[in-house]
């Protein structure tokens, strides 16, 4: 067999790994690879901006469970994507970022767009703080081996982002075709003796609690978790990323702890004598800034922490049992160990009824506030109409602010539905482009990008991307003409809001006409003049199955925050 270019060999390799979509932008350093992609079965999704490309690849990966791929150009192309790749990395989403680089023989001479001013050329150094591994390819013959390593590393262990930085000349160099098959990552089991120890702790506990993170999704492992908590009648709290893992109407589900958690939820975390924490890092907002007066008390509580990443075990709280294992396999092992010791189910008097009543009150109160016909709309009116009109299996992709926090706290997600949000980085601008990636991955489902006007403004390239791809995303813009959450925070702590609200040259509140912008891009655009108009526009958009922008005028209201966050102490001059 004769030689091929390294770009052609790489595309064949990507096809063999099941890659169907690559998101990105073109540049002079990657067009050799693009040319090879254009002659393949892989579909290239032009994103118009590299951050949008990374968010779209992220959304695609979250929706499919497969590794997303983003293609970048040297220098500014790669740096534009930093925020998007970091967002995926911090949420443990597998992403392979392929970045063209300057010619290998010009390193350090500062050719066009090279990252080089105060140090030798090394664009991959920009990504090293958050990617699992960054490869700088030095020989064309190494590209296939590094590509295999990149896909393996992204998906194995704790999933995450990786970078392949490839000098542009290597894409065009001849190589001998070679096969580098991608092995299926094998995840570690929970040892039987550890499962037995955990089972004994749970069985002897008077007030056990399960804290569920985002690492466990639907399937047999989730069935095992549901069986375990129902068998022992153990309440469950979940992190932001785990919303929807158990249905919101489950009688043992308390919801989120910490900053957005109800007082009852936080009381359960404080009073628990044994906590089984599964695939969660005890994020600051879910742990009330790790202040034991509000959430989580270890000791006297005993913490059992299971995670695929050894760095997370005991990071924020001391553990009684810490185990590095695949959380799904671990849950199966614990469930089996519990049932072998206690075959009969356990019931705790009145517990399910208490939890169910509190959750029903939360959702009912939110719906009550959402019944208002005020215009501009109250944020909970928007959530109420969405809940009433969207199909049960709709995917809500949020940004940050009311759209994320309000949905996580008080939107009763139907069991077939999905909630996707930027957790670790809390990135404004994630929602619009990520929703396009989700829609490309799941073209038959309804996908709604529920975003603020700040988030929509941050990622306008998502609109033409959705139109070009024929992706019928419904962009619901909760438009309060402000970075509302921060504006509220500043006003509450400093007496006024400055630098957070959008105003025109006349000093009046300002907003682009997002509906007109949608129409200018080729999408449908809906402008509202009444509270009932949102439901009418949403029905029309659902019926049309086209990209659509619904610009929803909204009043600025703070998300209810029953818990504690240390930043408020800092604003008041209290330092701990």
HELIX and SHEET records of a PDB file:
HELIX    1   1 UNK A    6  UNK A   16  1                                  11    
HELIX    2   2 UNK A   31  UNK A   38  1                                   8    
HELIX    3   3 UNK A   50  UNK A   64  1                                  15    
HELIX    4   4 UNK A   76  UNK A   80  1                                   5    
HELIX    5   5 UNK A   82  UNK A   90  1                                   9    
HELIX    6   6 UNK A  104  UNK A  106  5                                   3    
HELIX    7   7 UNK A  123  UNK A  126  5                                   4    
HELIX    8   8 UNK A  140  UNK A  142  5                                   3    
HELIX    9   9 UNK A  143  UNK A  155  1                                  13    
HELIX   10  10 UNK A  168  UNK A  172  1                                   5    
HELIX   11  11 UNK A  192  UNK A  204  1                                  13    
HELIX   12  12 UNK A  220  UNK A  232  1                                  13    
HELIX   13  13 UNK A  240  UNK A  242  5                                   3    
HELIX   14  14 UNK A  258  UNK A  260  5                                   3    
HELIX   15  15 UNK A  263  UNK A  271  1                                   9    
HELIX   16  16 UNK A  285  UNK A  290  5                                   6    
HELIX   17  17 UNK A  310  UNK A  312  5                                   3    
HELIX   18  18 UNK A  327  UNK A  341  1                                  15    
HELIX   19  19 UNK A  351  UNK A  369  1                                  19    
HELIX   20  20 UNK A  379  UNK A  389  1                                  11    
HELIX   21  21 UNK A  402  UNK A  410  1                                   9    
HELIX   22  22 UNK A  430  UNK A  441  1                                  12    
HELIX   23  23 UNK A  453  UNK A  458  1                                   6    
HELIX   24  24 UNK A  461  UNK A  469  1                                   9    
HELIX   25  25 UNK A  484  UNK A  494  1                                  11    
HELIX   26  26 UNK A  514  UNK A  521  1                                   8    
HELIX   27  27 UNK A  532  UNK A  544  1                                  13    
HELIX   28  28 UNK A  566  UNK A  571  1                                   6    
SHEET    1   A 2 UNK A   4  UNK A   5  0                                        
SHEET    2   A 2 UNK A 174  UNK A 175 -1                                        
SHEET    1   B 6 UNK A  43  UNK A  46  0                                        
SHEET    2   B 6 UNK A  21  UNK A  24  1                                        
SHEET    3   B 6 UNK A  68  UNK A  72  1                                        
SHEET    4   B 6 UNK A  95  UNK A 101  1                                        
SHEET    5   B 6 UNK A 161  UNK A 167  1                                        
SHEET    6   B 6 UNK A 133  UNK A 137  1                                        
SHEET    1   C 6 UNK A 253  UNK A 256  0                                        
SHEET    2   C 6 UNK A 235  UNK A 238  1                                        
SHEET    3   C 6 UNK A 208  UNK A 212  1                                        
SHEET    4   C 6 UNK A 274  UNK A 278  1                                        
SHEET    5   C 6 UNK A 302  UNK A 307  1                                        
SHEET    6   C 6 UNK A 321  UNK A 324  1                                        
SHEET    1   D 6 UNK A 418  UNK A 420  0                                        
SHEET    2   D 6 UNK A 395  UNK A 398  1                                        
SHEET    3   D 6 UNK A 447  UNK A 452  1                                        
SHEET    4   D 6 UNK A 474  UNK A 479  1                                        
SHEET    5   D 6 UNK A 548  UNK A 553  1                                        
SHEET    6   D 6 UNK A 524  UNK A 527  1                                        
END                                                                             
